[in-house]
Amino acid sequence: MIRNFKAPLSSSMMMNMFPKGARRLHVSAAFNAKAKVAMSRFEPGTSISYEKLHENIDIVRKRLNRPLTLSEKIVYGHLDDPMGQDIARGRTYLRLRPDRVAMQDATAQMAMLQFISSGLPKVAVPSTIHCDHLIEAQIGGVEDLKRAKEVNQEVYNFLATAGAKYGVGFWKPGSGIIHQIILENYAYPGVLLIGTDSHTPNGGGLGSICIGVGGADAVDVMAGIPWELKCPNVIGVKLTGSLSGWTSPKDVILKVAGILTVKGGTGAIVEYHGPGVDSISCTGMATICNMGAEIGATTSVFPYNHRMKTYLNKTGRADIAALADKHKDDLVPDKGCKYDQVIEINLSELKPHINGPFTPDLAHPVSEIGAVAEKNGWPLEVKVGLIGSCTNSSYEDMGRAASLAKQALDKGLKCKAAFTVTPGSEQIRATIERDGFSKILRDVGGVVLANACGPCIGQWDRKDVKKGEKNTIVTSYNRNFTSRNDANPATHAFVTSPEIVTALAIAGTLKFDPETDYLTAANGEKFKLEPPNGDELPARDFDPGQDTYQHPPAESGSVMVDVSPTSTRLQLLEPFDKWNGKDLEDLQVLIKVKGKCTTDHISAAGPWLKFRGHLDNISNNMLIGAINIENDAVNKIKNRLTGEYGGVPDVARHYKANGLSWVVVGDDNYGEGSSREHAALEPRHLGGRVILVKSFARIHETNLKKQGMLPLTFADPTDYDKIRPDDKISITGLATFAPGKPLKGVVKHGDGSQDIITLNHTFNENQVEWFHAGSALNRMKELQ
């Protein structure tokens, strides 16, 4: 039952929920002789065996009568009905049975609130919550973690008790970033995992199909409902040669991003293959898959090989590695399989890259960035270098960065730029502390932050520059949209490898190529940095550090979940209204968005993260970062009822209060970036009905459908230009709304003239039912 209560779970109760010393056992103990590989003996849910995976693959291969790519094997191997499922890349919707669900704390709040609303007693598949998003970087790891636990006590308590109540594992604050925890504990070759974060594909480095989704998708899977995914196309990236010197795995995805752009992977899985794969460590492969989110890819994956086996062995999962060896044919692509597009990269010729600013697909060789920055008027001085994050915080990453820091220290140098280090997990933090890397990185001027997302997602209380001050930072992160890291739109953020970040932080300028340029030692001597080096994995076992996992109790009837009606952080959900059976008439254009509009523009992170569990409060950030085409301003639109200008959420609330539904008009790849479903929930909550754009990013389009919105695209993209900021738009044809059947838009201009335009959609039959019911959650309740 859901009740208001004051006392959190006692520490003794939390400790008793999970056996001491079982940190890895809860993963690997499940891998018995029958090869059941998706659940632990401590967790609820169903499991899938490698035998079952093979059986499904065999059925589909015979049906399609062709060789299969690796991603097809894993995806089709998890079909709910492999015998009857219609399979056509890029066209049909697949009904899948994922093995498990993972949620980070910022998105888990809404996901768990939705699961609570479903009325179901327990999750149907193994699921976990990971506390990584709500820890702000201010001083250093210890202090920041302590403060976060105090500030976010209400939210952490809700997540801990909801997890205990409904059978969801809970990784406490300080445990690390969700994707690193998954790689260390839950990913394995052949698993299908969904996560409520766009960088869930990180697990592809361990041969997994790991896909980022919105919270409503997670609720479907936790409820035991088949999960729908549009059958992905498959982009093959053939790797030849081998990595060496200053070139790192990060450079592979930086290069791919430059080729495919931020939308080139949309609707596709990127599958790496070829002889060059074996030169990349398992965690390096994870880095590449992680940042595949920045090209819009559904996910990315590498074939099973000895590097993955070594990682599994080192992380206490030798039994899984043995099973993977036995079933290796199902964990690599078939010979002769066909890709929809093939990119070839010679790793021996690949040079270090740095991408940015303001977009992760603006790729430059490091050797050229200084000249490019000078030409474009980008600040050359590097103010801050930041390494770590879910993308680059492995033992190998930290070791290679430390090898450069040690060279600088030996020459009497420290970083000219400020320098921060974010360990990816408690296991990584404890191990690099034990092995001396942390001391070296601190000695060179670094500040070791908490095991959390931190500045990568805007959780950074930055003090060295004022808002609006033009400056440059370099990071080993994955995303660098305007204002993302520090809420300063004038910050020029560049993404690159940890090694290059460290070198540029030491040099203090973008105009430094470590392969050719010299530094000046404390004694005046000129010297070059030697290429970085670092062990793939520690010589000794990993140090697990502090125990940070809470397992749900077998009996949870007495567990109460805390949602206070007066809370500003949490709010139980009310169902959205059903469709009234009529066309949507005279929707007011709320805002016509100009240019790039990511989920950061639609629902900003940073200080707003504290409201992720309270739909009404978080809605006060709706579209405050989007550029209004009418005046090139952000968060300043004209209220057509009053004639006055106001903030986007304020005007939307006024329209809703006066019974006026509205529409947002946008450009290409609308909603790229994070998986946050708040970017779909907020428009629905504030009275929006339609998002009309040239094209959508995959996750955001699905999230909008889940919440009963109509995500529509212009059949003719030039029709975007016909829409005026003061227009009203009617959507007609909804009485016969069906898959593959376009709708009509009647655009009514202020001068009395009209334009009639054709509007496309990608709804399937089930998704049409979501719209009719008012949301996917409403539809789920109808079917109970």
N, C-alpha and C positions, 0 to 999 in steps of 0.2 A: 504494500500500500504506500501511497505518497502522503507524507505528513510533514508538517513543520516541526523541526526539533532543534535543540540548541547544541547538544553534545555530539561531537564527532566520534567516529570509531576510536576506541582506545588503542594505544600503541601495542598493547599486548594482543588485542584482537587482530590487529593488522599483521603482527608477526606470526601469529598462529595460523593465519590463512595460508601461509606458504612455508613449506619446510625449509629450515635453515640449510644452506649448502646445496639447495636444489635449483640454483639459478639456471644451470644448463640442463639439469635433469628434466625440467618441465617441458623441454623441447624434445630431447633425444630419447627419453624413456619410451616414447610411443612407437619407436621404430623396431617392431618385432619381426619375427620370421616371415610373417605374411606381408611384410612391406607396407604396412599402414603408415602413411607419412604425413598426414595433415593435422593430426591432433595429438596432444599429450594425454597420458593416462589421467592427468589431473583436470582435464578440460572437458566441457560439454561439447556436443556436436557430433557430426558425422565425419567419416574419414574416407579418403580415396586411396587406393593402393596403386602401386606402379603397374600391377597386373591389370587393374581396371582401366588405367590410363592407356596401356597398350591395347587392350580390347577395343576401346573407343576409337583409338587411332586407326586400328586395323579396319574397323567398320567404315570409317570415313574415307580412308585411302581406297578401299575397294569401290565405294560408291562414286568417288570422284575420278577414279581410275587414272591417278597421276601421282608423282612424287609430292611430298609435302615439305614445306619449310618448317623450321623448328617452331616458330611462333604458331603456325597452324596446328602442329602436333599438340602443343600444350593447350591452346585455346579449344580446338575441336575435341581434344581429349577430356574436356570438362563440360561437354554439351549435356544438357538435360535429356535430350532425345537424339543420340547420334544417328539412329536409323532413319528418323523422319525429318530431322531439321533441314530446312532449305538453306543451302550454303552458296553464297555468291559474294565474292569480295567486293566491298564498297557498296553493296545494294541491300542485302537481307539483314534482318536483325536476328542475332543468335541468342538463345536462351541458355544460360550457363549456370554451373554450380561451383562458385568459388570455394576454395578450401578454408579461407579465413578472412577476417576483417581486422584492420588496424585503424585507429583514430587518434589524431593529435588533439591536445586539450582545447584548442580554440574552436575546432570543428566538432569535437566530441560533445560539447555542451548541447548544440542544437540537434545532433544526431541522437543523443540519449533522450533529449526532451521529446523528439519525434517517436522514438521507440516506446517511451513511457505512454505516449498518446495512443499507441497501437493497442494497448491493453494486453499484450503478450507477457507471459510470466518469466521467460528465460530466452536468451539468444540461442539460435539453432546451430550456429557454427562457432568455432573458437574465435574469440574476439579480444582485443586489447585496447586500452587507452594509454596514451603516452604524454606526459606533462613536459612540454618543451617550448611552447610558444609564449608563455606568459611571464617569462623571466627577463626583466629589462637589464641591459648592460649599463652599469654606471661606474662602479669602482673596481670590482674584481669578483672572481667566482664565488668565494665563500660569502662575502658580504651581500652580493646581489641575490644569491639563492636564499639567504636568510630573510631578506626583505621581501622577496617574491612570495615566500611561504606565508608571511604575515599579511601582505596586501591581498593575496588571492585565496586566503583560507576558505572563504565561503565556496568558491568555485571548486577548489581541490576537494573539499569535503563532499560536495555534491557528486563529483565524478567518482570519488572513492566509494561512496555509499551506493550510488547507482550501479557501479561495476559489481559491488558485492551483492546487491539485490538481484541483478539480472544476469549474473554469470560471466562478467567481463573482467579480464585481468587488468590490473592498474599498475602502471609504471610511474612511480612517484617523481615529483620535481627533483631534478638533479641526476636522474637516471641517464639522461641523454636525449639526443634527437631521434625521433621516431624511426627514421630510415636506417640509421646506424644500428639501433636496437633490433630492427627487423633483420638486417643482414647478419648480425651476430647470433640471433636466436631462432628466427622463424622462416626466413627464406631458405629454399633448397631447390635443386634442379627439378623442374617440372611442376612446381606448385603454382596455383592460380590464387593470387591474393589481391584484394582491393583495399585501398586506403583512402581516408578522407584528407588527402593532401596531394597536390599536383606532382610532387617529386617522389611519390611512391615507386615509380619505375626504377629507382635505385637498386631494387632487388634483382633486376635483370642481370646484374653483375655476377649473380650466383645461379644463373640459368633459370630464373623464375619469370613468370609473367605477372608483373605487379602493376596495377593500374590505378591511377588517381581518379576519385569519384567525389560526388557531393554526398552529404550526410543522408539524404533520402535514399540514395542507392545503397548505402551501407545498411540502412534500416531494412530494405528489402531482403538483403542477404542474411542479416541477423534474424529476420523473421522466417527464414526458410523458403523464401520465394525465389524462383529462378531469376537470375539477373540478366537484363538485356544489354547487349552491346552490338552496335552495327558492325557487321563482319568487316574486319580491318583489311585494307590493302597491306601489302608487305614491301617495304623498301629495303633492299639489300645493300649493305656497305661492306665491300670486300677490302680487307686489310692485307697488304703485303709488306715485306720488309720487317724491320724491328725498331722499337723505340730505343733511343740512346741519348746520352749527353743531357742537354737542357730540355729536350722534348719530353713531354709527359702525357699521360692519358687524357688530361684535360684538353690538350691541344687537338686531339682527335675530334671531340665534340665542338670545340670552338671553330674548327675548320668546317665541320658538317653544318653548323649553324650558319656560317657564312655562305654555304652553298644553297641550303634549302630555305633559309629565312625563317621568320617566326611562325609562318603558317604552312611551310612546305611539307611538314610531316602530318598535317591534319588528316585524321581518318586512317592513319597507317601505323603499323608497328615497324620499327626500324630494327632490322636483324643484322648483326655483325657476324662476319664469317671470313674465312680465308686464313692463310698461313701466318699472317701477322698477329692473329689473336693470341697465340701462345706467348708472345713477348710482353703481354700486359698482365699485371697482377689481377687477382680477383677483385680487390678493392678499387683498382684502377678501372676495371670494367664497370663497376658500380658507379664511379664518377661519370663515365661516359653516358650510361643509361639515365642517371639522375638528371643531367642537364638536357636530355632529349625532350623534356617537357617544354623547353624554350623554343622548340621548332614545331610545337603543336602535336607531337606524336602521341598516339594512344599509349604506347610504352616502347621500350627497347629491350633487347635481349641478346645474350651471348650464348654460344653452345657450350655444353659441359666439357671441361678439360681438366688437366692435371693441376692447374692453378686453383680451380674451384675445390678440387679434392684436398689440396694442401690447406686451404682456408677452412674447410669443414673439419678436417682433422684438428687444426689448431684451436678451433672454437668448440671443441668437445663433442663433435658430431661425426666421429669416424664410422659409426654404424650407418649413418645416412650416406656417407661417401661410398661405402661398400655396396650399398643397394643401388646407388646411382651408377657405379661401375658395371653392375650386373645388367642394368637396363639402359646402358649408354645409347643404344641405337635409337631409343625414343627421345633422347635428350640432345640430339644433333640433327641438322637438316638432312633430308634424303638427297642422295646424289641425283642431279638432274632437275631439282626443284626450280621453279620459276618465280622471279620477283617482278613486281610491277615497275620497279625502277632500280637501277644499280649505280652506285657510286663507288669508285675505286680510289683508295688512298694508300700511297706508298709511305709507310711509317719511317723508312730510312731517309726519305727526302723531306718529311714534314718538319717545319720549323716552329719554334715557340710562337704562340699567338696571344693576343690580348683583344678583347671585344668591347665595344662601347664607343662613346657614352650613350646613355638613355635607352639603349636597346641591345639585347644580347646577341643579335645577328650581324652587327657591324664589325666585321672581322679584319684585323690588321696583324701582320707579322710584327713581333716585338721590335725587330730591327728597323721598322718603318714608323712606329707610333710617334716618336719624338717629332719627326718632320711633319707628319699628318696633324699632330696637335698644334704645332706652330702655325701651319697653314690655316687651320680652322679657328684659331684663337682660343683653344682649350688650355686651361692652366697647366703649365708644365710641372710645377712643384707638386709633389705627392704629399698631401697633408697627413693621410692615414693609410697604412697597409693593414689589411685584415685577412687572416688565414683561418681555416676551419670551415664550419658549417656542414650541413648534411652532404654536401657535394665533395668536399675535400678535407676530411678530418681523420683519415686512417692512420695507422701506425706508420706506414710507409710515407705518407704525406708529411707527417710531423718530423720524421727522421730526416727526410731530404731537406726540409726547411731548416732544421737544426744544424745540418752539415754546413749550410751556407752561413748561418749565424755564427757558428764556431770559427769559420775562416775570418769573418770580420772581427770577432773578438780577439783572435790571435794577432791581428794587425792593429789592435788598439782602437777599433771602431765600434760604434753603436749605430742604431738606426737614426737617420736624420728625420724620418717621419715617425709619427706615433704608430704603434704596432700592437695589434691585438691578436690573441690566439683563442680559438673556440674548439675545445675537444668535442668530438662527436658523441661520446658516451662516457659513462663512469668507468667502464673498462678501459677505454683509451686514455682517459685522464690519469687513472691510477698507474697504468703501464708506462706512459711516457714520463710520469713523475718518477717512478722507480728507476727507469733506465736513463735518467738525466737529461732528457730532451727539454722538459719544462724549464729546468734551471738555465739551460743555455738560451732558450728563447726569452726568458725573463732578463737574463744578464745583458742581452743585446738591446733591451729596451721594451720588451713585450709585456703586455698585461694578459694573464691567463684568465679568461672569462668562464662563466658557468657552462656546464654541459647542456647547452640549449641553443635555440635558433639565434637569439640575440640580434645583432645589427643586420643580419641577413634579411630579416623580415620587418625591420624598422624598430625593433626593441632596443633602442640605443639612445641614451640620454647624452647626446653629444654636446660638448661645451666649447670646443676650440674655434668654431666659426659661428657667425650669426646667420639666421635664416635670410636667404637672398644673397649671401656672399658667395661669389664664384670660387669654386675650389675643386680639386681632384682627389679622389680616393681610388685605390686599387684593392680588389678583393679576390679571394678564391671562391666566391659564392657562385650562384647560378643565374641570378636575375638582377637587372640594374635599371629598371624603369625609373622615370623621373620621380624624385622624392622618396623612393622606396626605402632606402637605408636609414636616412636621417631626417626625413620630412622637409628637406631643403631642396626646392626645385632647381637651385643653381649648382648643386653638387654634381660634378661629372664623375660618374662611377664606371669603372672598367672592371671586367671580370677576366681572370687569367688563372694560371696554376699557382699553388702555394709557393713554389720555388721562385717564380717570377715576382710574385708579390713581395717576398722576402728580399730579393735583390733590389727591387725598386724602392722598398722602404729603407734599405741601407743607403742607397744612392740618393734618395730624396727627390728624384726627378723622373719624368717619363722619358726624358732624353738620355736613356742609358740602356745599352744593349749588352747584357752580361757576357754574351759570346765574344764580343770584340772590344768592349770599352774597359778602361782601367779605373780603379779607385785609388785614392791616396791614403796610405796608412798614416798612423799617428806620427811616425818618424819621418814623414815626407816621401817615403818610398811608394812608387807606383806598382800596383799589382792587379792581376785579374782574378776573379773568382773562378775556382775550379768547378766543373759541372757538379751538380748535387748528387749525393748518393745516400742511400738508405735501405735498410732491410725491408723486404716485403712484409715480414711478420717477425715478432720478437723471438730471439733465440730460446728464451725461457717461455713458459706458458704465460698467457695473458693474466694480469692481476685483475680480478673482477671488481676490486674496490668494495664500496659499501653495498649492502643488500638493499635494493631499491624497488623490489617487486612485491606487490600484494596480490595474492591469489584469492578468487572469490570462494567463500565457504560453501561446503556441500549443502548446508541448510541455511536459507536466507530469509525465512519467513518473518523473523523478528527484526530484520534490518529496515530501518526507516530512511527515506531519501529526503534531503533538506531542500525545499523550495519555498522560501518565505514569500508571501504575497506583497510584502513591502520592499523586497529586494530590488536594488538597482542593477544587479549583475545577472540575475536569473529570473525567468518568467515562463510559467507553463503556457503551452500553446493552445490557441483556440482554432478550430478548423476553419479553413477558408470557405467562402460561399460557393455553392454549386453554380454551374452555368445555368442561366435562366431560359435556355432554349431559343434565344433570339440572336440576331446579328448584333455586333458591337457597333452602335451608332454614335457618331460625333465624338470620337475620342479626341481630346485636346492634345496637341503636341506639347509635351512638357518641356523637352529640350531636344534640339537637333545637335547631336554631338559631332564635333569636328576632329577628324584624325583618330589616332590610336586611343582606344578606350579599353584598358585592361580591367581585371577585377580589382586591382588597386585603385583605379579611378572610380569604380562603381561602389566599392565598399572598402575604404582604406583600412590598413592594419595599424601598426604602431600603437598609439594611445587608445585607439578604438577597440583593441583586442579585449579590453576588460568588459566590454558589453556583448561579447559574442553569444552569451547565453540569454540575452534579454532582447527580444526582437524589436520591441518598440524603441528602446534606447539606441540600439545599434543602427536603426533606420535613420537616425539623425545625421548619418554620414553618407547617405545615398547620393551617389553621383557628384559629390562635392569636388572631385578631382577632374571631372570631365570638362572639356572646353566647349563652351556654347558658341556655335557658329555665328550667332547673331551679333556678338560683341567681342569674341575672342577672350572672354573672361571665364574664370572658374567660379562655380557656385554663385552665379548671378544670372537669374533668368527673370523674364517678365511674367507676372501673374496676369493672365488674360481676363480674370474676373475683376481685379481691382485697378489694373493699369500700373501697378507699382512693381519695382524690382525686389527680389528676395532670394534667399538661398534655395537650392533645389528641393531639399526635404521640406522646407517650410511651405513652399508653393504647392508641393504635392499633397501635404497634409490639408491645406486650405481647399484644394480641389476635392479631396476625398470628403471633407466635412460638408461640402456643398453638393455632393452627389455627382461630381464630374469625374468620370474615368479618363485615363490618359494613356498616351503612347510615347515611347522613346524612339527616336530615329538615330541610327548610327552608321558607322563606316565599315571597313573590312576587318575581319578577324576579331569582331566584337567579343569581349570577355576573355581574351587570352590571359594566360598567367595562372594564378592560384585557382585551386578547386573550390574556394569558399562559396558555399551555397547561399550565404547571406546576400550576395550580389543578385540572387534571384528572389530570395524571401522578402527583401526590403521593398522592391518595386511592387510585389503582390500585396504586401501589408499596407502600403501607402496608396493603394487604389489604382495601380497600373494594371493594364490588361494585355498589352502588346509591346514587344520589342521588335522593331522593324529595321533591318540592317542589310548591308551588302553581303556579309558572310559572318558566321559565328565560329568561335573556338568550340571544340567538341564538348568539354565538360560543362561549360556555361550553358550551352544550348540544352543539354539534358537537364541541368538543374532548373532551368526555366520551365520546361515541360512538367517536371515533377511537382512544381508548385502551382500548376494550373494556369500559367501564363501561356501566351501564344508567341513563340519565337518565329518570326517570319522573315523571309529574304526577298529582295527585289528580283523578280524574274529578269528584268533589265536593270543592271546596276546603275545606269545613268538616270533612272527614275528617282534616285536619291536627290538629284539636283532639282527635281520638281517640287520637293517638299519645302514649304516655307515655315519659319518658326512659329507663326501664329495660326497655322492650318488646323483644321479638324479632319479626322480620317475615320471613315466607317469601314468595317471589315464585313463583307457580305459572303454568303455561301455557306455559313456555318451549319445550316440545317442539314446539309449533305456533306459535312466535313468528313473526309476519308483519306486514307493513304494515297499518295500520288496525285491527288486532285487539288490543283491550285485554288486559292481564294482570290477574291477581288478586293481591291482597295479603292474607295471613292474619296479622293482628296479634295476637300472643300476649302477654297482660298478665301481670304478676307474680302476680295473684290467681287465675290459672287461666282467666279468661274470655278470649274472643276476639272480634275484629271482622274481618269480611271486607269488603274495600274494592276498588273497581275502579280500576285504574291505567292511565293513557293514556301513549302514547309517539308519537314522530314518526319512527320508523325507516322507511327505505325498504328495498328488497330488498338493495341493496349494503351498506347499513349493518347489516342483520341479519347479513350475512356477516362484517363486521368483528367483531361480537360473537362469532360462532361461532369465528372464528380467534384471538380474544384481543386483536386490535387491527387497525387499518387497515394498519399496517406489516407485520404478520404475513400479512395477506391479500395484500398486494402481493407478498411473497416467494413465496406459494403459487402466484401466477399467472405468475411469471417462468419 
